[in-house]
Amino acid sequence: MSSRLRLRERHRVRLWAQQWGRSSRDHRSPRGRSLRSRLPLFVGVALVAVCAVTALTVFLVQRAYLLGDLDQRVTSAAERVQGGTPGRTSGRTQGTTEAGPAFDTDLTFLDQRGQAVGTITGTLEADGYVSAARVVPQDGDPRNLGAAQRAALDGIEADGSLHTRTVPGLGTYRVTALADGGQAVLTGLPMDGVRDMIRSLIVVEAVVAVVGLAAASCVCAVVIRRQLRPLGRVAATAVEVSRSPLDRAGATGLTPASGLTRVSERDTGPGSEAGQVGAALNRLIDHVESSLDQRQRGEEEMHRSEERIRRLLADASHELRTPLAAIAGYAELMNRGAGMIEPTLAWRRISAESARMTGLVEDLLLLARLDEGRLPHSAEADLAALVAEAVWDARATGSDHDWQLGPLLDTPALVVGDEARLHQVVANLLANARMHTPVGTTVVTSVEATDERRVIRVRDNGPGIPPTLLPRVFERFTRADASRSRPDARSGGAGLGLAIAAAITQAHGGRIGVESEPGRTEFTIELPAIGMPRLLPVDTVSAPSTPTPTPTPTPTQAQAQAQAQAQAQAQAQMRAQAQTSAPTPAPPPPRYRHEPRTSPLRP
């Protein structure tokens, strides 16, 4: 039966949809209506039910009260009438006329004064037959009842019970009969007054109910709409957010002002359910924006990583192509015959190019390991001694520069890390200064120590780094213009020295930066002290907006050749001393507190 009813309902909905040209799914059942329309409906139904129950209760209580009062008055009237009844024998009253029995001698007791208008009094026989009865009209003179009217009163027992009878021409009466001795007296009062009062009560209740329902419905509708208005705004915000193009890059923005719409502050108070929903929606929107921003940043970082990988592969391929081509060329010349090239020279060049490729591959492997955050060794290292060694090594390989150590330190500048890699960082910075500054440039290296960090500074008075190159100075395969390098610096390398220095510094939890202007370039390495947290990365590449170039001494070609010859003679002397194991002359007193621990060269 229930399935048949469901099929019939579906058929009705389908017919309704066909008639109005809409889909059957668009038919909105009461369950599909909005809360704004359902709540007033439910409240209205509840108010109608309450008013109906209240009116019915008042009606029943008032009716019972009025009937009880009428019954009491009927009983009192019957007792008064019975008190004036004369004794008589049983039997029907004799002597009747055409209008009814003669009451001259039998009903004189009915003429008692004080009877209410409309009161019916009469005599009741033993078989329930009303033998005589009269009514008190408006003018106060009792009037006899006709046969039909008396017949409507027949059948009442004289036991004091109350009965409701309708008397033709007089209306509805409340009647009772009392017997005292041989005479039974019937008394009745009209119910017109009670019915009029009940009708008036019903009218009053109906008017009050209608007016009250109308007023209550209006108030409830206004209150409900006002209370649901924040929820409506929250729903509108949710709809607007759902329609936002979240799949497009940059659709959410980076700030709340330019991102997804939020619920206003007035609709997020914790004191109401709508406010709690609004606050929860704002938190959800924040989570969505954060996730989308993270996804966007991840995609951008992935694109940048892919671009770096492509550029790295292209640069590595380009760097490897040159030595491979040289090796292949020398091998081809050797295959053609001994007369094409001297074998010793060919093997020397092949070995040099192989070493160049090996160094490039090792640098790339080192960068890959550093990208993973792996350090082969980790122990305490003294940066002051390490920097002193690097400066002495730079003196040995680049005597045409003025290598100096900065301020002295009374205590070791200890850090935790790989001492060999940290030495490589300083050596790369010094090598970069040697290759890209002219002869005679002063390079000052200093170490500073605070409670939280250790700082290494490498400063020179060279020509500086071009502003266009400065933002990319720590990127891989970044090389300076050949016109800005030393004439004898050859190609200067593969452009991985500063990238390796930056990667090693970051792997140790530090950061590296550079400031450059014409006449001054300073690299800064900051490392956390022992027990200190990693340093946060900052923008460490800067250039002054108004550079003030300072004149630097430019050596002549003759001076450069003389310095180069002096360097070559010094290196030859070192090799000769190493071969003959001759003792080296005692060095002059050092100018620095931290001397190199293993360098064989002294100034």
Secondary structure by P-SEA (a helix, b strand, c coil): caaaaaaaaaaaaaaaaaaaccccccccccccccaaaaaaaaaaaaaaaaaaaaaaaaaaaaaaaaaaaaaaaaaaaaaaaaaacccccccccccccccccccccccccccccccccbbbbbbbccccccccccccccccbbbbbcaaaaaaacccccccbbbbbbcccccccbbbbbbcccbbbbbbbbaaaaaaaaaaaaaaaaaaaaaaaaaaaaaaaaaaaaaaaaaaaaaaaaaaaaacccccccccccccccccccccccccccccaaaaaaaaaaaaaaaaaaaaaaaaaaaaaaaaaaaaaaaaaaaaaaaaaaaaaaaaaaaaaaaaccccccaaaaaaaaaaaaaaaaaaaaaaaaaaaaaaccccccccccaaaaaaaaaaaaaaacccccccccccccccccccccaaaaaaaaaaaaaaaaacccccbbbbbbccccccbbbbbbbbcccccccccccccccccccccccccccccccccccaaaaaaaaaaaaacccccccccccbbbbbbbbbcccccbbbbcccbbbbcbbbbbbcccccaaaaaaaaaaaaaaaaaaaaaaaaccccccccccccccccccccccc
